[in-house]
Amino acid sequence: MTDVQKASKALKKVTGAVKINYEIHGNSMPHLHVHLFPRYIDDDYHGAPIEYKLVEPCVYRSEQEFLNFIESMKKELE
């Protein structure tokens, strides 16, 4: 969980989210599987869980924007 908390703090800083939702699974094999969802005051699911099946698969406007996100996360996690 220490690694999950570290990743969550980095994600919050990089994305400017107001909070991070954790979704944790571990039912199919012995491992920890975590989804971290950045949340914003004006997001479409304010006060409710994100319906990730209804969200467009890509939240980035371009591949370069995605690569910039990855680099920002790497720097925060160093």
HTML snippet that shows the backbone in 3Dmol.js (N, CA, C, O; Angstrom):
<script src="https://3Dmol.org/build/3Dmol-min.js"></script>
<div id="view" style="width:600px;height:400px;position:relative"></div>
<script>
const pdb = `
ATOM      1  N   MET A   1       0.820  -1.199   0.000  1.00  0.00           N
ATOM      2  CA  MET A   1       0.000   0.000   0.000  1.00  0.00           C
ATOM      3  C   MET A   1       0.860   1.258   0.000  1.00  0.00           C
ATOM      4  O   MET A   1       0.400   2.316  -0.430  1.00  0.00           O
ATOM      5  N   THR A   2       2.090   1.163   0.470  1.00  0.00           N
ATOM      6  CA  THR A   2       2.984   2.323   0.450  1.00  0.00           C
ATOM      7  C   THR A   2       3.207   2.788  -0.990  1.00  0.00           C
ATOM      8  O   THR A   2       3.203   3.987  -1.269  1.00  0.00           O
ATOM      9  N   ASP A   3       3.401   1.834  -1.898  1.00  0.00           N
ATOM     10  CA  ASP A   3       3.595   2.180  -3.311  1.00  0.00           C
ATOM     11  C   ASP A   3       2.336   2.790  -3.908  1.00  0.00           C
ATOM     12  O   ASP A   3       2.417   3.721  -4.709  1.00  0.00           O
ATOM     13  N   VAL A   4       1.177   2.276  -3.527  1.00  0.00           N
ATOM     14  CA  VAL A   4      -0.096   2.812  -4.022  1.00  0.00           C
ATOM     15  C   VAL A   4      -0.267   4.260  -3.544  1.00  0.00           C
ATOM     16  O   VAL A   4      -0.669   5.129  -4.318  1.00  0.00           O
ATOM     17  N   GLN A   5       0.039   4.511  -2.278  1.00  0.00           N
ATOM     18  CA  GLN A   5      -0.067   5.875  -1.751  1.00  0.00           C
ATOM     19  C   GLN A   5       0.895   6.818  -2.464  1.00  0.00           C
ATOM     20  O   GLN A   5       0.541   7.955  -2.772  1.00  0.00           O
ATOM     21  N   LYS A   6       2.112   6.345  -2.726  1.00  0.00           N
ATOM     22  CA  LYS A   6       3.096   7.176  -3.440  1.00  0.00           C
ATOM     23  C   LYS A   6       2.604   7.508  -4.853  1.00  0.00           C
ATOM     24  O   LYS A   6       2.706   8.649  -5.304  1.00  0.00           O
ATOM     25  N   ALA A   7       2.075   6.503  -5.538  1.00  0.00           N
ATOM     26  CA  ALA A   7       1.546   6.725  -6.889  1.00  0.00           C
ATOM     27  C   ALA A   7       0.348   7.663  -6.852  1.00  0.00           C
ATOM     28  O   ALA A   7       0.204   8.517  -7.728  1.00  0.00           O
ATOM     29  N   SER A   8      -0.501   7.518  -5.863  1.00  0.00           N
ATOM     30  CA  SER A   8      -1.678   8.373  -5.724  1.00  0.00           C
ATOM     31  C   SER A   8      -1.277   9.834  -5.511  1.00  0.00           C
ATOM     32  O   SER A   8      -1.852  10.730  -6.130  1.00  0.00           O
ATOM     33  N   LYS A   9      -0.307  10.074  -4.651  1.00  0.00           N
ATOM     34  CA  LYS A   9       0.160  11.446  -4.405  1.00  0.00           C
ATOM     35  C   LYS A   9       0.754  12.047  -5.668  1.00  0.00           C
ATOM     36  O   LYS A   9       0.510  13.214  -5.976  1.00  0.00           O
ATOM     37  N   ALA A  10       1.535  11.256  -6.405  1.00  0.00           N
ATOM     38  CA  ALA A  10       2.116  11.738  -7.661  1.00  0.00           C
ATOM     39  C   ALA A  10       1.020  12.047  -8.675  1.00  0.00           C
ATOM     40  O   ALA A  10       1.068  13.081  -9.341  1.00  0.00           O
ATOM     41  N   LEU A  11       0.037  11.164  -8.798  1.00  0.00           N
ATOM     42  CA  LEU A  11      -1.061  11.360  -9.742  1.00  0.00           C
ATOM     43  C   LEU A  11      -1.846  12.625  -9.412  1.00  0.00           C
ATOM     44  O   LEU A  11      -2.205  13.391 -10.306  1.00  0.00           O
ATOM     45  N   LYS A  12      -2.108  12.840  -8.133  1.00  0.00           N
ATOM     46  CA  LYS A  12      -2.840  14.037  -7.718  1.00  0.00           C
ATOM     47  C   LYS A  12      -2.073  15.298  -8.095  1.00  0.00           C
ATOM     48  O   LYS A  12      -2.657  16.261  -8.591  1.00  0.00           O
ATOM     49  N   LYS A  13      -0.768  15.291  -7.861  1.00  0.00           N
ATOM     50  CA  LYS A  13       0.053  16.462  -8.179  1.00  0.00           C
ATOM     51  C   LYS A  13       0.131  16.704  -9.692  1.00  0.00           C
ATOM     52  O   LYS A  13      -0.020  17.836 -10.151  1.00  0.00           O
ATOM     53  N   VAL A  14       0.363  15.651 -10.448  1.00  0.00           N
ATOM     54  CA  VAL A  14       0.525  15.776 -11.901  1.00  0.00           C
ATOM     55  C   VAL A  14      -0.771  16.202 -12.587  1.00  0.00           C
ATOM     56  O   VAL A  14      -0.744  16.991 -13.531  1.00  0.00           O
ATOM     57  N   THR A  15      -1.904  15.683 -12.116  1.00  0.00           N
ATOM     58  CA  THR A  15      -3.172  15.965 -12.791  1.00  0.00           C
ATOM     59  C   THR A  15      -3.915  17.174 -12.233  1.00  0.00           C
ATOM     60  O   THR A  15      -4.825  17.697 -12.876  1.00  0.00           O
ATOM     61  N   GLY A  16      -3.528  17.620 -11.033  1.00  0.00           N
ATOM     62  CA  GLY A  16      -4.247  18.728 -10.402  1.00  0.00           C
ATOM     63  C   GLY A  16      -5.595  18.306  -9.844  1.00  0.00           C
ATOM     64  O   GLY A  16      -6.463  19.148  -9.616  1.00  0.00           O
ATOM     65  N   ALA A  17      -5.778  17.004  -9.620  1.00  0.00           N
ATOM     66  CA  ALA A  17      -7.037  16.490  -9.082  1.00  0.00           C
ATOM     67  C   ALA A  17      -7.245  16.982  -7.652  1.00  0.00           C
ATOM     68  O   ALA A  17      -6.284  17.286  -6.945  1.00  0.00           O
ATOM     69  N   VAL A  18      -8.513  17.059  -7.229  1.00  0.00           N
ATOM     70  CA  VAL A  18      -8.810  17.447  -5.849  1.00  0.00           C
ATOM     71  C   VAL A  18      -8.754  16.238  -4.919  1.00  0.00           C
ATOM     72  O   VAL A  18      -8.546  16.388  -3.715  1.00  0.00           O
ATOM     73  N   LYS A  19      -8.938  15.048  -5.474  1.00  0.00           N
ATOM     74  CA  LYS A  19      -8.785  13.816  -4.703  1.00  0.00           C
ATOM     75  C   LYS A  19      -8.599  12.660  -5.677  1.00  0.00           C
ATOM     76  O   LYS A  19      -8.796  12.806  -6.883  1.00  0.00           O
ATOM     77  N   ILE A  20      -8.218  11.514  -5.134  1.00  0.00           N
ATOM     78  CA  ILE A  20      -8.024  10.312  -5.941  1.00  0.00           C
ATOM     79  C   ILE A  20      -8.923   9.210  -5.392  1.00  0.00           C
ATOM     80  O   ILE A  20      -8.909   8.934  -4.192  1.00  0.00           O
ATOM     81  N   ASN A  21      -9.702   8.582  -6.265  1.00  0.00           N
ATOM     82  CA  ASN A  21     -10.488   7.413  -5.871  1.00  0.00           C
ATOM     83  C   ASN A  21      -9.640   6.161  -6.099  1.00  0.00           C
ATOM     84  O   ASN A  21      -8.961   6.032  -7.118  1.00  0.00           O
ATOM     85  N   TYR A  22      -9.693   5.247  -5.136  1.00  0.00           N
ATOM     86  CA  TYR A  22      -8.997   3.964  -5.233  1.00  0.00           C
ATOM     87  C   TYR A  22     -10.031   2.886  -5.529  1.00  0.00           C
ATOM     88  O   TYR A  22     -11.086   2.843  -4.897  1.00  0.00           O
ATOM     89  N   GLU A  23      -9.735   2.025  -6.478  1.00  0.00           N
ATOM     90  CA  GLU A  23     -10.550   0.837  -6.734  1.00  0.00           C
ATOM     91  C   GLU A  23      -9.596  -0.341  -6.666  1.00  0.00           C
ATOM     92  O   GLU A  23      -8.675  -0.441  -7.476  1.00  0.00           O
ATOM     93  N   ILE A  24      -9.805  -1.230  -5.715  1.00  0.00           N
ATOM     94  CA  ILE A  24      -8.851  -2.302  -5.445  1.00  0.00           C
ATOM     95  C   ILE A  24      -9.505  -3.659  -5.703  1.00  0.00           C
ATOM     96  O   ILE A  24     -10.623  -3.930  -5.266  1.00  0.00           O
ATOM     97  N   HIS A  25      -8.764  -4.504  -6.431  1.00  0.00           N
ATOM     98  CA  HIS A  25      -9.218  -5.863  -6.742  1.00  0.00           C
ATOM     99  C   HIS A  25      -8.123  -6.851  -6.340  1.00  0.00           C
ATOM    100  O   HIS A  25      -6.965  -6.462  -6.185  1.00  0.00           O
ATOM    101  N   GLY A  26      -8.466  -8.073  -6.179  1.00  0.00           N
ATOM    102  CA  GLY A  26      -7.506  -9.119  -5.891  1.00  0.00           C
ATOM    103  C   GLY A  26      -8.186 -10.468  -5.877  1.00  0.00           C
ATOM    104  O   GLY A  26      -7.765 -11.376  -5.160  1.00  0.00           O
ATOM    105  N   ASN A  27      -9.229 -10.601  -6.658  1.00  0.00           N
ATOM    106  CA  ASN A  27     -10.049 -11.809  -6.586  1.00  0.00           C
ATOM    107  C   ASN A  27      -9.669 -12.912  -7.567  1.00  0.00           C
ATOM    108  O   ASN A  27     -10.129 -14.042  -7.405  1.00  0.00           O
ATOM    109  N   SER A  28      -8.854 -12.634  -8.572  1.00  0.00           N
ATOM    110  CA  SER A  28      -8.595 -13.676  -9.566  1.00  0.00           C
ATOM    111  C   SER A  28      -7.260 -14.392  -9.351  1.00  0.00           C
ATOM    112  O   SER A  28      -7.100 -15.532  -9.789  1.00  0.00           O
ATOM    113  N   MET A  29      -6.321 -13.757  -8.699  1.00  0.00           N
ATOM    114  CA  MET A  29      -5.035 -14.380  -8.384  1.00  0.00           C
ATOM    115  C   MET A  29      -4.420 -13.604  -7.222  1.00  0.00           C
ATOM    116  O   MET A  29      -4.819 -12.467  -6.973  1.00  0.00           O
ATOM    117  N   PRO A  30      -3.482 -14.176  -6.521  1.00  0.00           N
ATOM    118  CA  PRO A  30      -2.927 -13.495  -5.341  1.00  0.00           C
ATOM    119  C   PRO A  30      -1.993 -12.343  -5.710  1.00  0.00           C
ATOM    120  O   PRO A  30      -0.776 -12.512  -5.784  1.00  0.00           O
ATOM    121  N   HIS A  31      -2.568 -11.203  -5.934  1.00  0.00           N
ATOM    122  CA  HIS A  31      -1.810  -9.983  -6.190  1.00  0.00           C
ATOM    123  C   HIS A  31      -2.721  -8.796  -5.897  1.00  0.00           C
ATOM    124  O   HIS A  31      -3.932  -8.954  -5.735  1.00  0.00           O
ATOM    125  N   LEU A  32      -2.138  -7.631  -5.831  1.00  0.00           N
ATOM    126  CA  LEU A  32      -2.916  -6.416  -5.607  1.00  0.00           C
ATOM    127  C   LEU A  32      -3.098  -5.710  -6.945  1.00  0.00           C
ATOM    128  O   LEU A  32      -2.124  -5.411  -7.635  1.00  0.00           O
ATOM    129  N   HIS A  33      -4.317  -5.454  -7.295  1.00  0.00           N
ATOM    130  CA  HIS A  33      -4.652  -4.790  -8.558  1.00  0.00           C
ATOM    131  C   HIS A  33      -5.414  -3.519  -8.193  1.00  0.00           C
ATOM    132  O   HIS A  33      -6.484  -3.584  -7.587  1.00  0.00           O
ATOM    133  N   VAL A  34      -4.861  -2.359  -8.563  1.00  0.00           N
ATOM    134  CA  VAL A  34      -5.428  -1.085  -8.133  1.00  0.00           C
ATOM    135  C   VAL A  34      -5.648  -0.169  -9.334  1.00  0.00           C
ATOM    136  O   VAL A  34      -4.786  -0.048 -10.205  1.00  0.00           O
ATOM    137  N   HIS A  35      -6.806   0.467  -9.364  1.00  0.00           N
ATOM    138  CA  HIS A  35      -7.079   1.553 -10.308  1.00  0.00           C
ATOM    139  C   HIS A  35      -7.100   2.841  -9.500  1.00  0.00           C
ATOM    140  O   HIS A  35      -7.714   2.893  -8.435  1.00  0.00           O
ATOM    141  N   LEU A  36      -6.441   3.873  -9.989  1.00  0.00           N
ATOM    142  CA  LEU A  36      -6.462   5.190  -9.351  1.00  0.00           C
ATOM    143  C   LEU A  36      -7.169   6.153 -10.293  1.00  0.00           C
ATOM    144  O   LEU A  36      -6.761   6.324 -11.442  1.00  0.00           O
ATOM    145  N   PHE A  37      -8.229   6.778  -9.801  1.00  0.00           N
ATOM    146  CA  PHE A  37      -9.015   7.692 -10.619  1.00  0.00           C
ATOM    147  C   PHE A  37      -8.882   9.110 -10.088  1.00  0.00           C
ATOM    148  O   PHE A  37      -9.340   9.392  -8.981  1.00  0.00           O
ATOM    149  N   PRO A  38      -8.257  10.022 -10.860  1.00  0.00           N
ATOM    150  CA  PRO A  38      -8.225  11.424 -10.424  1.00  0.00           C
ATOM    151  C   PRO A  38      -9.634  12.007 -10.480  1.00  0.00           C
ATOM    152  O   PRO A  38     -10.378  11.773 -11.432  1.00  0.00           O
ATOM    153  N   ARG A  39      -9.987  12.764  -9.455  1.00  0.00           N
ATOM    154  CA  ARG A  39     -11.325  13.365  -9.386  1.00  0.00           C
ATOM    155  C   ARG A  39     -11.202  14.885  -9.333  1.00  0.00           C
ATOM    156  O   ARG A  39     -10.258  15.432  -8.762  1.00  0.00           O
ATOM    157  N   TYR A  40     -12.167  15.541  -9.936  1.00  0.00           N
ATOM    158  CA  TYR A  40     -12.166  16.996 -10.047  1.00  0.00           C
ATOM    159  C   TYR A  40     -13.519  17.533  -9.583  1.00  0.00           C
ATOM    160  O   TYR A  40     -14.525  16.827  -9.646  1.00  0.00           O
ATOM    161  N   ILE A  41     -13.541  18.752  -9.128  1.00  0.00           N
ATOM    162  CA  ILE A  41     -14.781  19.372  -8.665  1.00  0.00           C
ATOM    163  C   ILE A  41     -15.845  19.353  -9.752  1.00  0.00           C
ATOM    164  O   ILE A  41     -17.024  19.144  -9.468  1.00  0.00           O
ATOM    165  N   ASP A  42     -15.430  19.572 -11.000  1.00  0.00           N
ATOM    166  CA  ASP A  42     -16.393  19.672 -12.103  1.00  0.00           C
ATOM    167  C   ASP A  42     -16.478  18.403 -12.960  1.00  0.00           C
ATOM    168  O   ASP A  42     -16.939  18.459 -14.100  1.00  0.00           O
ATOM    169  N   ASP A  43     -16.032  17.251 -12.417  1.00  0.00           N
ATOM    170  CA  ASP A  43     -16.105  16.066 -13.274  1.00  0.00           C
ATOM    171  C   ASP A  43     -17.561  15.619 -13.463  1.00  0.00           C
ATOM    172  O   ASP A  43     -18.454  16.030 -12.723  1.00  0.00           O
ATOM    173  N   ASP A  44     -17.771  14.778 -14.460  1.00  0.00           N
ATOM    174  CA  ASP A  44     -19.123  14.346 -14.824  1.00  0.00           C
ATOM    175  C   ASP A  44     -19.791  13.468 -13.770  1.00  0.00           C
ATOM    176  O   ASP A  44     -20.998  13.233 -13.835  1.00  0.00           O
ATOM    177  N   TYR A  45     -19.028  12.988 -12.812  1.00  0.00           N
ATOM    178  CA  TYR A  45     -19.566  12.053 -11.826  1.00  0.00           C
ATOM    179  C   TYR A  45     -19.446  12.610 -10.411  1.00  0.00           C
ATOM    180  O   TYR A  45     -19.208  11.856  -9.467  1.00  0.00           O
ATOM    181  N   HIS A  46     -19.606  13.908 -10.257  1.00  0.00           N
ATOM    182  CA  HIS A  46     -19.477  14.562  -8.951  1.00  0.00           C
ATOM    183  C   HIS A  46     -20.370  13.881  -7.911  1.00  0.00           C
ATOM    184  O   HIS A  46     -21.576  13.734  -8.107  1.00  0.00           O
ATOM    185  N   GLY A  47     -19.753  13.470  -6.808  1.00  0.00           N
ATOM    186  CA  GLY A  47     -20.498  12.835  -5.726  1.00  0.00           C
ATOM    187  C   GLY A  47     -20.859  11.382  -5.968  1.00  0.00           C
ATOM    188  O   GLY A  47     -21.621  10.799  -5.197  1.00  0.00           O
ATOM    189  N   ALA A  48     -20.326  10.788  -7.022  1.00  0.00           N
ATOM    190  CA  ALA A  48     -20.650   9.398  -7.360  1.00  0.00           C
ATOM    191  C   ALA A  48     -19.400   8.718  -7.924  1.00  0.00           C
ATOM    192  O   ALA A  48     -18.441   9.397  -8.293  1.00  0.00           O
ATOM    193  N   PRO A  49     -19.403   7.399  -7.991  1.00  0.00           N
ATOM    194  CA  PRO A  49     -18.270   6.711  -8.608  1.00  0.00           C
ATOM    195  C   PRO A  49     -18.201   7.003 -10.103  1.00  0.00           C
ATOM    196  O   PRO A  49     -19.218   7.282 -10.739  1.00  0.00           O
ATOM    197  N   ILE A  50     -17.003   6.936 -10.651  1.00  0.00           N
ATOM    198  CA  ILE A  50     -16.828   7.114 -12.100  1.00  0.00           C
ATOM    199  C   ILE A  50     -17.367   5.878 -12.809  1.00  0.00           C
ATOM    200  O   ILE A  50     -17.019   4.751 -12.457  1.00  0.00           O
ATOM    201  N   GLU A  51     -18.199   6.090 -13.788  1.00  0.00           N
ATOM    202  CA  GLU A  51     -18.697   4.988 -14.625  1.00  0.00           C
ATOM    203  C   GLU A  51     -17.697   4.803 -15.761  1.00  0.00           C
ATOM    204  O   GLU A  51     -17.925   5.249 -16.886  1.00  0.00           O
ATOM    205  N   TYR A  52     -16.577   4.134 -15.447  1.00  0.00           N
ATOM    206  CA  TYR A  52     -15.474   4.067 -16.406  1.00  0.00           C
ATOM    207  C   TYR A  52     -15.834   3.354 -17.698  1.00  0.00           C
ATOM    208  O   TYR A  52     -15.155   3.558 -18.704  1.00  0.00           O
ATOM    209  N   LYS A  53     -16.857   2.541 -17.715  1.00  0.00           N
ATOM    210  CA  LYS A  53     -17.279   1.888 -18.962  1.00  0.00           C
ATOM    211  C   LYS A  53     -17.948   2.878 -19.911  1.00  0.00           C
ATOM    212  O   LYS A  53     -18.064   2.601 -21.105  1.00  0.00           O
ATOM    213  N   LEU A  54     -18.390   4.028 -19.399  1.00  0.00           N
ATOM    214  CA  LEU A  54     -19.038   5.049 -20.223  1.00  0.00           C
ATOM    215  C   LEU A  54     -18.078   6.139 -20.682  1.00  0.00           C
ATOM    216  O   LEU A  54     -18.443   6.983 -21.500  1.00  0.00           O
ATOM    217  N   VAL A  55     -16.849   6.127 -20.160  1.00  0.00           N
ATOM    218  CA  VAL A  55     -15.854   7.152 -20.491  1.00  0.00           C
ATOM    219  C   VAL A  55     -15.130   6.729 -21.757  1.00  0.00           C
ATOM    220  O   VAL A  55     -14.822   5.552 -21.946  1.00  0.00           O
ATOM    221  N   GLU A  56     -14.861   7.699 -22.622  1.00  0.00           N
ATOM    222  CA  GLU A  56     -14.065   7.406 -23.814  1.00  0.00           C
ATOM    223  C   GLU A  56     -12.789   6.706 -23.387  1.00  0.00           C
ATOM    224  O   GLU A  56     -12.203   7.083 -22.372  1.00  0.00           O
ATOM    225  N   PRO A  57     -12.339   5.704 -24.122  1.00  0.00           N
ATOM    226  CA  PRO A  57     -11.122   4.987 -23.718  1.00  0.00           C
ATOM    227  C   PRO A  57      -9.902   5.889 -23.550  1.00  0.00           C
ATOM    228  O   PRO A  57      -9.078   5.640 -22.670  1.00  0.00           O
ATOM    229  N   CYS A  58      -9.771   6.912 -24.356  1.00  0.00           N
ATOM    230  CA  CYS A  58      -8.589   7.761 -24.270  1.00  0.00           C
ATOM    231  C   CYS A  58      -8.974   9.147 -23.743  1.00  0.00           C
ATOM    232  O   CYS A  58      -9.775   9.854 -24.353  1.00  0.00           O
ATOM    233  N   VAL A  59      -8.401   9.514 -22.622  1.00  0.00           N
ATOM    234  CA  VAL A  59      -8.690  10.833 -22.050  1.00  0.00           C
ATOM    235  C   VAL A  59      -7.660  11.871 -22.477  1.00  0.00           C
ATOM    236  O   VAL A  59      -7.747  13.032 -22.075  1.00  0.00           O
ATOM    237  N   TYR A  60      -6.689  11.464 -23.286  1.00  0.00           N
ATOM    238  CA  TYR A  60      -5.649  12.376 -23.760  1.00  0.00           C
ATOM    239  C   TYR A  60      -5.968  12.825 -25.177  1.00  0.00           C
ATOM    240  O   TYR A  60      -6.472  12.048 -25.988  1.00  0.00           O
ATOM    241  N   ARG A  61      -5.675  14.067 -25.463  1.00  0.00           N
ATOM    242  CA  ARG A  61      -5.979  14.623 -26.788  1.00  0.00           C
ATOM    243  C   ARG A  61      -5.016  14.132 -27.860  1.00  0.00           C
ATOM    244  O   ARG A  61      -5.334  14.173 -29.048  1.00  0.00           O
ATOM    245  N   SER A  62      -3.839  13.669 -27.446  1.00  0.00           N
ATOM    246  CA  SER A  62      -2.856  13.189 -28.417  1.00  0.00           C
ATOM    247  C   SER A  62      -1.914  12.205 -27.742  1.00  0.00           C
ATOM    248  O   SER A  62      -1.866  12.112 -26.515  1.00  0.00           O
ATOM    249  N   GLU A  63      -1.182  11.487 -28.541  1.00  0.00           N
ATOM    250  CA  GLU A  63      -0.185  10.573 -27.986  1.00  0.00           C
ATOM    251  C   GLU A  63       0.894  11.359 -27.245  1.00  0.00           C
ATOM    252  O   GLU A  63       1.405  10.902 -26.222  1.00  0.00           O
ATOM    253  N   GLN A  64       1.241  12.534 -27.756  1.00  0.00           N
ATOM    254  CA  GLN A  64       2.256  13.350 -27.087  1.00  0.00           C
ATOM    255  C   GLN A  64       1.790  13.788 -25.695  1.00  0.00           C
ATOM    256  O   GLN A  64       2.585  13.804 -24.756  1.00  0.00           O
ATOM    257  N   GLU A  65       0.526  14.137 -25.558  1.00  0.00           N
ATOM    258  CA  GLU A  65      -0.001  14.509 -24.245  1.00  0.00           C
ATOM    259  C   GLU A  65       0.109  13.331 -23.277  1.00  0.00           C
ATOM    260  O   GLU A  65       0.432  13.517 -22.104  1.00  0.00           O
ATOM    261  N   PHE A  66      -0.157  12.134 -23.761  1.00  0.00           N
ATOM    262  CA  PHE A  66      -0.023  10.935 -22.936  1.00  0.00           C
ATOM    263  C   PHE A  66       1.438  10.716 -22.537  1.00  0.00           C
ATOM    264  O   PHE A  66       1.726  10.403 -21.382  1.00  0.00           O
ATOM    265  N   LEU A  67       2.347  10.877 -23.479  1.00  0.00           N
ATOM    266  CA  LEU A  67       3.772  10.717 -23.186  1.00  0.00           C
ATOM    267  C   LEU A  67       4.246  11.761 -22.174  1.00  0.00           C
ATOM    268  O   LEU A  67       5.076  11.462 -21.315  1.00  0.00           O
ATOM    269  N   ASN A  68       3.723  12.981 -22.273  1.00  0.00           N
ATOM    270  CA  ASN A  68       4.062  14.017 -21.295  1.00  0.00           C
ATOM    271  C   ASN A  68       3.582  13.630 -19.900  1.00  0.00           C
ATOM    272  O   ASN A  68       4.288  13.841 -18.914  1.00  0.00           O
ATOM    273  N   PHE A  69       2.384  13.066 -19.820  1.00  0.00           N
ATOM    274  CA  PHE A  69       1.849  12.583 -18.546  1.00  0.00           C
ATOM    275  C   PHE A  69       2.776  11.515 -17.961  1.00  0.00           C
ATOM    276  O   PHE A  69       3.107  11.564 -16.777  1.00  0.00           O
ATOM    277  N   ILE A  70       3.188  10.567 -18.772  1.00  0.00           N
ATOM    278  CA  ILE A  70       4.072   9.500 -18.300  1.00  0.00           C
ATOM    279  C   ILE A  70       5.376  10.084 -17.752  1.00  0.00           C
ATOM    280  O   ILE A  70       5.831   9.690 -16.678  1.00  0.00           O
ATOM    281  N   GLU A  71       5.973  11.015 -18.484  1.00  0.00           N
ATOM    282  CA  GLU A  71       7.222  11.622 -18.027  1.00  0.00           C
ATOM    283  C   GLU A  71       7.023  12.386 -16.729  1.00  0.00           C
ATOM    284  O   GLU A  71       7.878  12.329 -15.846  1.00  0.00           O
ATOM    285  N   SER A  72       5.918  13.097 -16.599  1.00  0.00           N
ATOM    286  CA  SER A  72       5.629  13.832 -15.371  1.00  0.00           C
ATOM    287  C   SER A  72       5.479  12.882 -14.184  1.00  0.00           C
ATOM    288  O   SER A  72       5.974  13.163 -13.093  1.00  0.00           O
ATOM    289  N   MET A  73       4.801  11.765 -14.398  1.00  0.00           N
ATOM    290  CA  MET A  73       4.648  10.775 -13.334  1.00  0.00           C
ATOM    291  C   MET A  73       6.005  10.174 -12.958  1.00  0.00           C
ATOM    292  O   MET A  73       6.288   9.994 -11.774  1.00  0.00           O
ATOM    293  N   LYS A  74       6.831   9.866 -13.932  1.00  0.00           N
ATOM    294  CA  LYS A  74       8.158   9.320 -13.640  1.00  0.00           C
ATOM    295  C   LYS A  74       8.975  10.278 -12.781  1.00  0.00           C
ATOM    296  O   LYS A  74       9.634   9.859 -11.829  1.00  0.00           O
ATOM    297  N   LYS A  75       8.930  11.554 -13.118  1.00  0.00           N
ATOM    298  CA  LYS A  75       9.681  12.553 -12.344  1.00  0.00           C
ATOM    299  C   LYS A  75       9.172  12.628 -10.915  1.00  0.00           C
ATOM    300  O   LYS A  75       9.970  12.734  -9.983  1.00  0.00           O
ATOM    301  N   GLU A  76       7.858  12.576 -10.725  1.00  0.00           N
ATOM    302  CA  GLU A  76       7.278  12.636  -9.379  1.00  0.00           C
ATOM    303  C   GLU A  76       7.620  11.392  -8.567  1.00  0.00           C
ATOM    304  O   GLU A  76       7.730  11.464  -7.343  1.00  0.00           O
ATOM    305  N   LEU A  77       7.784  10.276  -9.222  1.00  0.00           N
ATOM    306  CA  LEU A  77       8.029   9.019  -8.526  1.00  0.00           C
ATOM    307  C   LEU A  77       9.508   8.719  -8.290  1.00  0.00           C
ATOM    308  O   LEU A  77       9.845   7.736  -7.631  1.00  0.00           O
ATOM    309  N   GLU A  78      10.380   9.556  -8.820  1.00  0.00           N
ATOM    310  CA  GLU A  78      11.835   9.337  -8.620  1.00  0.00           C
ATOM    311  C   GLU A  78      12.218   9.513  -7.177  1.00  0.00           C
ATOM    312  O   GLU A  78      13.389   9.369  -6.827  1.00  0.00           O
TER     313      GLU A  78
END
`;
const viewer = $3Dmol.createViewer("view");
viewer.addModel(pdb, "pdb");
viewer.setStyle({}, {cartoon: {color: "spectrum"}});
viewer.zoomTo();
viewer.render();
</script>
